[in-house]
Amino acid sequence: MRVTTDPNNENTIRTVAVIGLGTMGAGIAEVFARAGLTVRGIEYNEDALDRGRGVLQKSTDRAVSRGKLSSEDQAALLGRIDFTTDTAVGVKDADLVVEAVSEKLELKQQIFRTVDEAAPAHAILATNTSSLSITSIATVVTDPSRVLGVHFFNPAPVQTLVELIRAIHTSDAAIDRMTRLMTSLGKSPIVCGDRAGFIVNALLVPYLGQAVRLYSNGFCTREEMDSAMVEKAGYPMGPLTLVDLVGVDVCEDVLERMFQESKDRLRSTPELLHQLVTAGMLGRKTGRGLYTYADGKATDEPGVVRPPRVSRAHELPDRLVCNYLNQALRMVEENYASLDDIDTGMAEGCRMPRPFEVLVELTPTHVLDVQRRLYEESGEPGHRPSRLLVQLAGSDDAAAAVAELRRATARA
């Protein structure tokens, strides 16, 4: 999809500088070059630049072989990307700078200091961080109003979802410019505040952590849990299988960051995850995690937790889904994200059912009953029903109440 630009409009984005050309950064550069924009690919040395070129070549070669891109368009796409090891030179005429280096706050701040001095005053400065505070990154620039998070999902040329993260100083104009740009690229931009996990991981990973916690406590077998969430809840994959796919270490890292920020024990890391990471059992990528794998497929080898004497699988999926919905409502209640953005994020980012459609189907009254039982049973503040859940449960027409809430929280 080619972006049309107005050369006389300062807000038009024509040139994009991408700093960091690993798998994600190279994919982001490809996205912009596919749309006809001029791209500056920036790395710290020539070897890294060569690796970035290789990633781009391989990705576009694959697109050609699959009939997604012609050889002529591939050549034109790659011709729109220039490469440099000089950050100041690479960003000097950029309308947008996207930083995509490793998740180290000091490194990102160092890059943003250089970019702040060298990039034009009208340029948007974006970070593709998946876990760090956007506000912390923005503290080193002169005008933090032009800094925001732009979190692409991997692989960037294929995945449509993009999370736009508003830091405490981010201007509405910066969010609006990026929303228009992402939409013109054929992406689905969603907007949220600056918290660990943003929207998708903030809902998905605690759900996965709670599933691991129930399994490790002998609630049910791993097969019973995964089967219940696929067959009864309609999820595309069971939570324990998904933990292995995402990576046990990745789940541990995200939960650690979320717990550090929130101190919510429902967002803490189950001890079983720590043990698996210590043992080097990181999921599919190591051949063993919650399941054992052979030729990329799970085997029937016994799991790391002994089967329970009395299974409570019949309580699934209520225990997992209702709490997940309660957390989604908290996001709305706190004006962190809209219903539409949460629904889009979970549907396009995880291929999961849209949370608020599930809420209507289960009914807020049922979800409230489950949450009250969980709260009474555990005493955990994270299980306390949200005010919005209580409000919706008191409505005579739940579907109409959710629809009205959707309209009230929709972005202009």
Salt bridges, closest charged atoms under 4 A:
GLU30 OE2 - ARG34 NE 2.97
ASP50 OD1 - ARG53 NH1 2.78
ASP82 OD2 - ARG40 NH1 2.71
ASP93 OD2 - ARG40 NH2 3.00
ASP95 OD1 - ARG14 NH2 3.95
ASP95 OD1 - HIS122 NE2 2.69
GLU99 OE2 - LYS108 NZ 2.40
GLU103 OE1 - LYS108 NZ 3.28
ASP116 OD1 - ARG146 NH2 3.25
GLU163 OE1 - HIS151 ND1 2.76
ASP172 OD1 - ARG166 NH1 2.76
GLU223 OE2 - ARG222 NE 2.76
ASP249 OD1 - LYS285 NZ 2.84
GLU252 OE2 - HIS274 ND1 2.68
ASP253 OD2 - ARG257 NE 3.21
GLU256 OE2 - HIS274 NE2 3.68
ASP264 OD2 - ARG267 NH1 2.89
GLU315 OE2 - ARG312 NE 2.96
GLU315 OE2 - HIS314 NE2 3.98
GLU315 OE1 - ARG319 NE 2.80
ASP318 OD2 - HIS366 NE2 3.01
GLU333 OE2 - ARG387 NH2 3.44
GLU334 OE1 - ARG195 NH1 2.80
ASP340 OD1 - ARG406 NH1 2.78
ASP341 OD2 - ARG411 NE 2.81
ASP343 OD2 - ARG406 NH2 2.92
GLU377 OE1 - ARG319 NH2 2.70
GLU380 OE2 - ARG265 NE 3.17
GLU404 OE1 - ARG407 NH2 2.78
